[in-house]
Every structure is written in structure tokens, then in C-alpha cells.
Amino acid sequence: MTSYDPSNVDYNGSVFAAFKTKFSTAPYWNGLEFNIQYRDATLRSTDYREMVGAVIDLVGAAVAGDVRVQLIDSIKKIAQLASQDVRSQVKDTLAQNTTLSIHNGRLYVFFLYGTVEMTARRSKYTVLDQAMRVVRGYGVLDFDFCRRHAESILRYDRKSVEDWENDGAAHKEPENTSPGWPDDL
């Protein structure tokens, strides 16, 4: 609906803004549960624990086990992609992740994003020590609403969840191996 392309790393401000708006106003949540929260964290080039902790805190209510591991693995892949393709000395990188999770019979859809400032060192970007904000919007899918409006919803189907996941810019990246990641991940 918004022309947002998860494979494009050159985020267009208006397209990403439209994606955030459509996500937060989608009728699929239909009053069941939708909220937006954020956590502020300090990100250091040698220590990502506080940032990872902020992400875990934001999704902890409905993400555990394998889904939690996959989410952190995805963040490491996003970090790897962000560190490449040096074009300027300093850059701001938008990192976003969308996660589906089924917990206690409810389908949660999480949308996480944050902006990270990086600097070029030895033809690779490195995170600068900085304060950052991780934002999470999530909704619980209203199955009854979706059943009632299935015909209309199917008209929007351009890609399957698997295609969307496989098309993500960082999907095929190896995990970032920076020493800043917590040991217990």
C-alpha cells in the first residue's frame, strides 16, 4: 500500500513515514491491542548490551525462545549490512525489523526501528558512541475482523510473509561479529 520495499537500503523518508502510519492505523488491530513505545539506550562501539536490552524489553511480553533468538540474529544481520557500502565519512543508518510472533494464542506483529550514527574506518562503518531511541509499534491481530473482510484484505496481497522476509535487505547477510554484542545471545 505504501510502496515500502524491504530490500532497499536507501530509505525514502516519505515512503518509510507512510509505512509507519499505515502500520499503526491498520484496521487489522481493530481495537484489540495496538501501542507504540520506545526505549532510550546508550550505544557504544564496543558494547551493544544496553541497545539489545532495550529491544528485548520492548518485545519481551510476546517474544521468547526461538523467536527471540531469530530477532537478535536479524538485528546482527542488519548491523552487518549497515557497516558496509562506505560512501561518506559519517552516516545515519535507519535500522528496522518487523517480526511476527504467536504467543498464548494471539498473533503479534512487531515493528521496531531506530537510527544509528556511524563513521567510516578502514573502508567499513563503525558505530559511534551515542544515545539512541528504539521504537516499537505492535498490534494483536483481530482474526474476526480479518475473516469478515478477507476479500478486501486479499486484494492487498502482493507478497507472502516468506517472500517479504526473504526480500529483506539484510536477510542474506552474515551476522555482525563485533565484540560489542552481549555474550549471552
C-alpha positions as CSV (number, residue, x, y, z in Angstrom):
1,M,0.0,0.0,0.0
2,T,2.9,2.4,0.7
3,S,5.4,1.1,-1.8
4,Y,7.8,0.3,1.0
5,D,10.5,-2.0,-0.2
6,P,12.3,-4.1,2.5
7,S,15.2,-4.8,0.1
8,N,16.0,-1.1,-0.4
9,V,18.6,0.2,2.0
10,D,18.2,3.8,0.7
11,Y,15.2,4.6,2.8
12,N,13.0,7.3,1.4
13,G,11.7,9.4,4.2
14,S,8.2,9.7,2.8
15,V,7.8,6.0,2.0
16,F,9.0,4.9,5.4
17,A,6.8,7.5,7.1
18,A,3.8,6.2,5.1
19,F,4.7,2.6,6.1
20,K,4.8,3.6,9.8
21,T,1.5,5.4,9.5
22,K,-0.3,2.6,7.7
23,F,1.1,0.0,10.2
24,S,-0.1,2.0,13.2
25,T,-3.5,2.8,11.7
26,A,-4.3,-0.6,10.1
27,P,-7.8,-1.8,10.9
28,Y,-6.5,-5.3,11.5
29,W,-5.8,-4.4,15.1
30,N,-9.4,-3.1,15.3
31,G,-9.2,-2.0,18.9
32,L,-7.9,-5.3,20.3
33,E,-4.5,-4.0,21.2
34,F,-2.1,-1.6,19.5
35,N,0.5,0.6,21.1
36,I,3.8,2.4,20.4
37,Q,6.5,2.5,22.9
38,Y,10.2,3.4,22.9
39,R,13.3,2.9,25.0
40,D,16.3,5.2,25.1
41,A,19.6,3.5,25.3
42,T,23.3,4.3,25.0
43,L,25.1,2.5,22.2
44,R,28.8,2.2,22.4
45,S,31.1,1.0,19.6
46,T,32.4,-1.7,22.0
47,D,29.2,-2.5,23.9
48,Y,25.7,-3.1,22.4
49,R,24.2,-4.6,25.6
50,E,22.0,-1.6,26.5
51,M,20.6,-1.3,23.0
52,V,19.9,-5.1,22.8
53,G,18.3,-4.9,26.3
54,A,16.0,-2.1,25.1
55,V,14.9,-4.2,22.2
56,I,14.3,-7.3,24.4
57,D,12.4,-5.1,26.9
58,L,10.1,-3.8,24.1
59,V,9.2,-7.2,22.7
60,G,9.7,-9.4,25.8
61,A,6.0,-9.7,26.6
62,A,5.3,-11.7,23.4
63,V,8.6,-12.9,22.2
64,A,10.5,-15.8,23.7
65,G,12.6,-18.9,22.7
66,D,13.4,-19.3,19.0
67,V,11.6,-16.1,18.0
68,R,13.8,-14.1,20.4
69,V,16.9,-15.7,19.0
70,Q,15.8,-15.1,15.4
71,L,15.0,-11.4,16.3
72,I,18.5,-10.9,17.7
73,D,20.1,-12.7,14.8
74,S,18.2,-10.4,12.4
75,I,19.5,-7.4,14.3
76,K,23.0,-8.7,13.9
77,K,22.5,-9.1,10.2
78,I,21.1,-5.6,9.9
79,A,24.2,-4.3,11.8
80,Q,26.4,-6.2,9.3
81,L,24.6,-4.7,6.3
82,A,24.7,-1.2,7.9
83,S,28.5,-1.4,8.4
84,Q,29.2,-1.9,4.6
85,D,29.0,0.2,1.5
86,V,31.0,3.2,2.6
87,R,30.0,6.3,0.7
88,S,30.8,9.1,3.1
89,Q,32.7,9.6,6.3
90,V,29.7,9.8,8.6
91,K,26.2,8.5,8.0
92,D,22.9,8.0,9.9
93,T,21.5,4.5,9.3
94,L,17.9,3.6,9.8
95,A,17.5,0.0,11.0
96,Q,14.1,-1.6,11.1
97,N,12.8,-5.1,11.8
98,T,9.2,-6.5,11.5
99,T,8.6,-9.6,13.5
100,L,5.6,-12.0,13.7
101,S,5.1,-13.9,17.0
102,I,2.4,-16.2,18.2
103,H,2.1,-16.2,22.0
104,N,-0.7,-17.6,24.1
105,G,-2.9,-18.0,21.0
106,R,-2.5,-14.4,19.9
107,L,-0.7,-13.2,16.8
108,Y,1.6,-10.2,17.5
109,V,3.1,-8.1,14.8
110,F,6.1,-6.0,16.0
111,F,7.6,-3.2,14.0
112,L,11.0,-2.0,15.5
113,Y,13.2,0.8,14.2
114,G,15.9,3.1,15.3
115,T,18.5,5.4,13.7
116,V,22.2,4.8,14.3
117,E,25.1,7.2,13.6
118,M,28.2,5.6,12.1
119,T,31.6,6.7,10.9
120,A,33.9,5.2,8.3
121,R,37.0,3.4,9.5
122,R,39.2,1.2,7.3
123,S,36.5,1.0,4.5
124,K,33.8,-0.1,6.9
125,Y,31.4,1.8,9.0
126,T,31.7,1.6,12.8
127,V,29.1,2.7,15.3
128,L,29.8,5.9,17.1
129,D,29.1,6.1,20.9
130,Q,25.6,7.7,21.1
131,A,22.3,7.9,22.7
132,M,19.6,6.2,20.6
133,R,15.9,5.6,20.7
134,V,14.5,2.2,19.8
135,V,10.8,2.5,18.8
136,R,8.3,-0.4,18.8
137,G,4.8,-0.5,17.5
138,Y,2.9,-3.7,17.9
139,G,-0.6,-4.9,17.3
140,V,-2.6,-8.0,18.1
141,L,-4.3,-9.3,15.0
142,D,-8.2,-9.3,15.2
143,F,-9.0,-12.6,13.5
144,D,-12.7,-11.9,13.4
145,F,-12.2,-8.6,11.6
146,C,-9.9,-10.3,9.1
147,R,-12.4,-13.1,8.4
148,R,-15.2,-10.5,7.8
149,H,-13.0,-8.5,5.4
150,A,-11.0,-11.3,3.9
151,E,-11.9,-10.5,0.3
152,S,-10.7,-6.9,0.7
153,I,-7.6,-7.9,2.5
154,L,-6.6,-10.4,-0.2
155,R,-6.6,-7.6,-2.8
156,Y,-3.6,-6.1,-0.9
157,D,-1.7,-9.3,-1.0
158,R,1.4,-8.6,-3.1
159,K,3.8,-10.8,-1.3
160,S,3.7,-13.7,1.1
161,V,5.2,-13.3,4.6
162,E,8.1,-15.6,3.4
163,D,8.7,-13.5,0.3
164,W,8.7,-10.3,2.4
165,E,11.2,-11.9,4.8
166,N,13.4,-13.3,2.1
167,D,13.5,-9.9,0.3
168,G,14.7,-8.0,3.4
169,A,17.9,-6.2,2.7
170,A,19.8,-7.9,5.5
171,H,18.3,-11.4,5.0
172,K,21.3,-13.0,3.3
173,E,23.9,-11.1,5.3
174,P,26.1,-13.0,7.8
175,E,25.7,-11.9,11.4
176,N,27.8,-9.0,12.5
177,T,30.7,-10.3,14.7
178,S,31.5,-7.1,16.5
179,P,32.9,-7.7,20.0
180,G,30.2,-5.3,21.3
181,W,27.4,-8.0,21.3
182,P,26.5,-9.4,24.7
183,D,27.9,-12.9,25.3
184,D,24.6,-14.4,26.4
185,L,22.9,-14.0,23.0
